[in-house]
Amino acid sequence: MLYHSSPEDSVSLVESLEAVGASQLVEVLEREGIRRSSILAYGYTLGDIFEKLQDVDYGFSVNVKGYGRVLTVYRAASRQKNLVAASVASYLEVMKLAGVEAPALNPKELLEADRKLRAQGFRGDRLLGLAAAGTVLAYIEKPMPITST
């Protein structure tokens, strides 16, 4: 679907990124020569845009070339018994994909690691889109309770 979208869809995405103040993402696109005029001239699709952004914000990995990441996170989530554990497992898996040493599957250790990483300037919000996508796929395949009962 992303690779069959129109250039106008891509322009809308870039304009939306600008409108919400996602300057880091807009800068990445501009460094790649992707702006309104080039999108329309070369017919860039949402898939093309997502490819350029997926290494800055892992949520954009939902394209043909980044789909392996989604499957990796989905597999980690699908092995869990409840939705909370699946969400934590997804986030930890994305941290590994991003090259960050992830703690054990333990919410307390995860919170501590997250605090330390944020103090070092780490942007965990750039991982949430991919973590959510993997968790949702696992849940769609096998609905699970929110927590253990």
C-alpha positions as CSV (number, residue, x, y, z in Angstrom):
1,M,0.0,0.0,0.0
2,L,2.7,2.5,0.9
3,Y,4.5,2.0,-2.4
4,H,1.3,2.5,-4.4
5,S,0.4,5.8,-2.7
6,S,0.4,9.0,-4.6
7,P,3.0,11.8,-4.4
8,E,0.3,14.0,-3.0
9,D,0.1,11.6,0.0
10,S,3.8,12.0,0.5
11,V,3.5,15.8,0.3
12,S,0.8,15.6,2.9
13,L,3.0,13.5,5.2
14,V,5.9,15.9,5.0
15,E,3.6,18.9,5.6
16,S,2.2,17.0,8.6
17,L,5.7,16.4,10.0
18,E,6.4,20.1,9.6
19,A,3.1,21.1,11.2
20,V,3.7,19.0,14.3
21,G,7.3,20.2,14.7
22,A,9.1,17.0,13.8
23,S,12.1,19.0,12.7
24,Q,14.6,16.2,13.0
25,L,12.6,14.0,10.6
26,V,12.1,16.9,8.1
27,E,15.8,17.6,8.2
28,V,16.6,14.0,7.3
29,L,14.3,14.2,4.3
30,E,15.8,17.6,3.2
31,R,19.3,16.1,3.4
32,E,18.1,13.4,1.1
33,G,16.7,16.0,-1.3
34,I,13.1,15.2,-0.5
35,R,10.9,18.2,-0.4
36,R,7.6,19.1,-1.9
37,S,9.0,19.9,-5.4
38,S,11.1,16.8,-5.6
39,I,8.3,14.6,-4.3
40,L,6.0,15.8,-7.1
41,A,8.8,15.8,-9.7
42,Y,10.0,12.3,-9.0
43,G,6.8,10.7,-7.8
44,Y,8.0,9.7,-4.3
45,T,5.6,7.4,-2.5
46,L,5.0,7.0,1.2
47,G,7.1,3.8,1.0
48,D,10.0,5.9,-0.3
49,I,9.6,8.4,2.5
50,F,9.2,5.7,5.2
51,E,12.5,4.1,3.9
52,K,14.4,7.4,4.5
53,L,12.9,7.9,8.0
54,Q,13.0,4.3,9.3
55,D,16.5,4.6,10.7
56,V,15.7,7.8,12.6
57,D,12.3,6.8,13.8
58,Y,11.7,3.0,13.9
59,G,8.0,3.5,13.6
60,F,8.5,4.1,9.9
61,S,9.8,0.5,9.5
62,V,6.4,-0.6,8.3
63,N,7.4,-0.7,4.6
64,V,8.7,-3.5,2.4
65,K,12.4,-2.9,3.2
66,G,11.8,-2.5,7.0
67,Y,9.2,-5.1,7.5
68,G,11.7,-7.6,8.9
69,R,12.1,-5.4,11.9
70,V,8.3,-5.5,12.5
71,L,8.4,-9.3,12.3
72,T,11.3,-9.5,14.7
73,V,9.4,-7.4,17.3
74,Y,6.2,-9.3,16.6
75,R,7.9,-12.6,17.4
76,A,9.2,-11.3,20.7
77,A,5.7,-10.0,21.7
78,S,3.9,-13.2,20.5
79,R,5.9,-15.4,23.0
80,Q,4.3,-13.5,26.0
81,K,1.3,-14.5,28.0
82,N,-0.3,-11.1,28.5
83,L,-0.4,-7.7,26.8
84,V,1.7,-5.9,29.3
85,A,4.5,-8.4,29.0
86,A,4.1,-8.3,25.2
87,S,4.5,-4.5,25.2
88,V,7.6,-4.7,27.4
89,A,9.1,-7.4,25.2
90,S,8.4,-5.4,22.1
91,Y,10.1,-2.3,23.5
92,L,13.1,-4.4,24.6
93,E,13.4,-6.0,21.1
94,V,13.3,-2.6,19.4
95,M,16.0,-1.4,21.8
96,K,18.2,-4.3,20.6
97,L,17.5,-3.5,17.0
98,A,18.5,0.1,17.7
99,G,21.8,-1.2,19.1
100,V,21.0,-0.3,22.8
101,E,21.7,-3.0,25.4
102,A,18.4,-3.9,26.8
103,P,17.8,-5.2,30.3
104,A,16.0,-8.4,31.2
105,L,12.3,-8.7,30.7
106,N,11.4,-6.9,33.9
107,P,9.4,-3.6,34.0
108,K,11.4,-2.3,37.0
109,E,14.8,-2.8,35.2
110,L,13.3,-1.4,32.0
111,L,12.2,1.8,33.8
112,E,15.7,2.2,35.3
113,A,17.4,1.6,32.0
114,D,15.1,4.1,30.3
115,R,15.9,6.8,32.9
116,K,19.6,6.3,32.4
117,L,19.3,6.3,28.6
118,R,17.2,9.5,28.7
119,A,19.8,11.2,30.9
120,Q,22.3,10.4,28.1
121,G,20.1,12.0,25.5
122,F,18.5,8.8,24.1
123,R,15.1,9.3,22.3
124,G,13.0,6.3,23.3
125,D,10.0,7.8,21.7
126,R,11.6,7.0,18.3
127,L,11.2,3.3,19.1
128,L,7.5,3.3,20.2
129,G,5.9,3.1,16.7
130,L,7.7,-0.2,15.9
131,A,7.1,-1.6,19.4
132,A,3.4,-0.8,19.1
133,A,3.2,-2.4,15.6
134,G,4.8,-5.6,16.8
135,T,2.6,-5.8,19.8
136,V,-0.5,-5.2,17.8
137,L,0.4,-7.9,15.3
138,A,0.9,-10.4,18.2
139,Y,-2.4,-9.4,19.7
140,I,-4.3,-9.7,16.4
141,E,-2.9,-13.2,15.9
142,K,-3.6,-14.3,19.5
143,P,-5.7,-12.0,21.7
144,M,-4.3,-12.1,25.2
145,P,-5.4,-10.7,28.6
146,I,-4.0,-7.3,29.6
147,T,-2.3,-8.8,32.7
148,S,-2.0,-12.2,34.3
149,T,-4.9,-13.2,36.4
